[in-house]
Amino acid sequence: WSINFIAIILPWVELFIGIFILFDINIKENVFIAGILFVLFDILILIAILRGLDIDCGCFGTAGVQKVGFTKIAENLLFLIFCINLFLFDKANISIIKNNQNE
């Protein structure tokens, strides 16, 4: 039951994190959560590779089937670098709409 629960909730969490970042709502907090998710995804992918599992990552539903592998780890590490950059440096100008709560 826990796998199904996570599979239902996680895409919504990711969607809201992305929306909050785009609209300049608590960027540092949301980027931090996204970074943690990327690290967890990489760990889980590495475990699947080491166990020899040939599974789909489930990214983008069933339409764009991607196998779990080192390219997915590299992709997640690239996104993690973006998260670290946003967390460490002031990037308030990346948002779609300027939120005045930061001033």
C-alpha positions in Angstrom: 0.0 0.0 0.0 2.9 2.4 0.7 4.3 2.1 -2.8 0.9 3.0 -4.3 0.5 5.9 -1.9 3.9 7.3 -2.8 3.2 6.8 -6.5 0.0 8.9 -6.2 1.4 11.7 -3.9 4.9 12.2 -5.3 4.0 13.6 -8.7 1.7 16.2 -7.0 4.5 17.2 -4.6 6.9 17.6 -7.5 4.3 19.7 -9.4 3.7 22.0 -6.5 7.5 22.4 -5.9 7.9 23.4 -9.5 5.0 25.9 -9.5 6.3 27.4 -6.2 9.8 27.9 -7.7 8.4 29.4 -10.9 6.2 31.9 -9.0 9.0 32.8 -6.5 7.3 31.3 -3.5 9.9 30.1 -0.9 12.5 29.3 -3.5 15.2 28.1 -1.1 12.8 25.8 0.8 11.4 24.2 -2.4 14.8 23.9 -4.1 16.0 22.1 -0.9 13.2 19.6 -1.0 13.7 19.1 -4.8 17.4 18.5 -4.1 16.6 15.9 -1.5 14.3 14.1 -3.9 17.0 14.1 -6.6 19.5 12.5 -4.2 17.0 9.9 -3.1 16.1 9.1 -6.7 19.8 8.7 -7.5 20.3 6.3 -4.6 17.3 4.3 -5.5 18.4 4.1 -9.2 21.9 3.0 -8.1 20.4 0.3 -5.9 18.3 -0.9 -8.8 21.3 -1.0 -11.1 23.4 -2.9 -8.6 20.6 -5.4 -8.1 20.5 -5.9 -11.9 16.9 -4.8 -12.2 15.7 -3.8 -15.6 12.9 -1.4 -14.8 11.3 1.8 -16.2 11.8 4.9 -14.1 8.1 5.9 -14.5 9.1 9.4 -15.4 6.5 11.2 -17.6 4.0 8.3 -17.2 3.9 5.4 -19.6 4.2 7.5 -22.8 8.0 8.2 -22.5 9.4 5.0 -21.2 12.9 5.4 -19.9 15.0 2.6 -18.5 16.8 3.1 -15.2 20.5 3.5 -15.8 23.5 5.7 -15.5 22.1 8.3 -17.9 19.2 8.9 -15.5 21.7 9.2 -12.6 23.6 11.8 -14.7 20.4 13.7 -15.5 19.4 13.8 -11.8 22.9 15.0 -10.8 22.6 17.8 -13.3 19.3 18.8 -11.8 20.9 18.6 -8.4 23.6 21.0 -9.5 20.9 23.5 -10.6 19.2 23.1 -7.2 22.4 23.8 -5.3 23.0 26.8 -7.5 19.5 28.2 -6.8 19.9 27.4 -3.1 23.3 29.1 -2.7 22.9 32.2 -4.9 20.1 34.8 -5.1 18.2 34.0 -8.3 15.0 35.9 -7.7 14.9 37.0 -11.3 14.2 33.4 -12.5 10.5 33.5 -11.5 7.6 34.1 -13.8 6.0 36.6 -11.5 7.9 38.7 -9.0 6.7 38.1 -5.5 7.2 41.1 -3.2 7.3 39.0 0.0 11.0 38.6 -0.3 11.6 42.4 0.0 
